[in-house]
Amino acid sequence: MPKKHSAVYYVYKRGEGFQPQKKAHTVKNDLGLDLFAYDNALYEGQTGLQIHDRLDLPGLNDRIILLGGMEKLREIMEDNIQKNGLSPRYTRPDEKKQDVFPSDKDENIVFATEASGQKHYYYRFYNENGIELFTRNSDKEYFATVYVKCNGYMLGIDQKHRLDDILKKLPAFEGGVYGEVERQFNAAIENPDRYADLGFARILDRMEEARAHNAPIIERREAEYEQHQIEHAEQECREKEAAEKEYTEAIAKAEKALLAGETVANPKINGKSLLLQLFREHNIELPLRTQGWVNNSLSSFSYRDGCFQARCCGRLSDLFMNGIIRLHEAVLTKQQFLENTNTDEEEIEADAVPCEDNGIEP
């Protein structure tokens, strides 16, 4: 559950949902609850429900005990959150009181519904052309969205830093903003591959028409998305198999070169040092400092008859050379084991001579 909340108090009312309350205040308590007082009663902040019918903390404590304790209370709160949702006090933690309860004296603040269906307060600002324009924020934000009224809704036009373009564009719309919305919506409806804007549909009161038009487009896009996900998964699988094959072949090649006394290169395989991966394959640990040197400074090396040669920055340390000797022994042991295993399998196949059919059933 989020801990951060706004300074706005919401009361949940059946049939109306969460309602902001201006005449409410926080009640400090030792119960670990977000309590606030409203209309001479105590309310809980996450659910917006009345928790006690009096402003009486000791009485509330007694009631919680009778209820079954704090654990039981939190279970009841969680059930109500699942049923009614979390209070906007928590879902909109950055909301300010002035955003919800603006001054009645300010004529430039209006409460209206956006084309998306959400309700907000909008701030009217003046311009040289006298066109009525609004923003969602009273601050002079450079990238704030500029809104205009259209058939009772607020419609976002462009950003405030392009105000000059907005003032030129709005008077040029044939039939005004409403006519431009209708033109674009009709163009979308006539094109079976173009999604119809639901904000435009809400302004024009043509939501059902828009949903019917968009249904096959949504279905097609969902199918394309699912196909893309399948192809992406297959591509990832192929890449994983290729990486595993590259890794296996590189390890086998390095082991063969090590036993033959040939040069063992130390390239990056799947973004990691081949030699370090070879050490890990055979459970040989190197100090972190030596691992860093192998990863950053060693290009290649060879080990034959107890002698080392290497292309690297710096000198070979005793820790590294001892690790290579142990690695050589481990790889040799692995090869001998594999050879013995193959020999045993060949002997088993040779011993499995088919019996002659003497016509007698067992």
Buried (B, 14 or more C-beta within 10 A) or exposed (E): EEEEBBEBBBBBEEEEEBEBBEEBEEBEEEEEBBBBBBEEBBBBBBBBBBBBEEBEBEEBBEBBEEEEEBEEBBEBBEEBBEEBBBBBBBBBBEBEEBBBEBEEEEEEBBEBEBBBEEEBBBBBBEEEEEEEBBBBEBEEEEEBBBBBBBBEBBBBBBBBEBBEEBBEBBEEEEEEBBEBBBBBBBEBBEEEEBEBBBBBBBBBEBEEBBEEBBEEBEEEEEEEEEEEEEEEEEEEEEEEEEEEEEBEEBBEBBBEBBBEBBBBBBEEBEEEBBBBBBBEBBEBEBEEEBBEBBBEEBEBBBBEEEEEEBEBEEEBBEEBBEBBEBBBEBBEEBEEEEEEEEEEEEEEEEEEEEEEEEEEEE
